[in-house]
């Protein structure tokens, strides 16, 4: 997930314009590697608008309480639980899945369904916005397993979630 240096994933109006091309290219490369993702409705709408969704080489689950019908064969919309979404991925042969969207990621974190957390820290701060796990009630310990410099001003922090 791309975040500002002070932990925001977007401005209050969902503006993610601060996210660099380096970050987007890295995310899309990782998605191709993994071959699957689970995203929330807001992330889906932004991704569709930005033009990267759906990736024809990946299988996508979009989680939404709003009933939606897919127009792609590699996209499923569901209102199931995070555990059920992972089960759906496992049934399709995926044992690694990217989770996108702050609210959605928080629901997976809260249920202890996340093994690793990758944060790409962008060189930006602003006072108000959407925090990475805003409003979620969980407390998890992490172990740093890697730090990578993505560009002159961006770093990637890779954590293992301790269980």
Buried (B, 14 or more C-beta within 10 A) or exposed (E): BBBBEEBBBBBEEBEBEBBBEBBBEBBEEEBEEBBBBBBBBBBBBBBEEEEEBBBEEBBBBBBBEEEBEEEEEBBBBBEEBBEEBBEBBEEEEBEEBBBBBBBBBBBBBBEEBBEEBBBBBBEBEBEEBBBBBEEBEEEBEBEEEEEEEBBEEBBBBBBBBEE
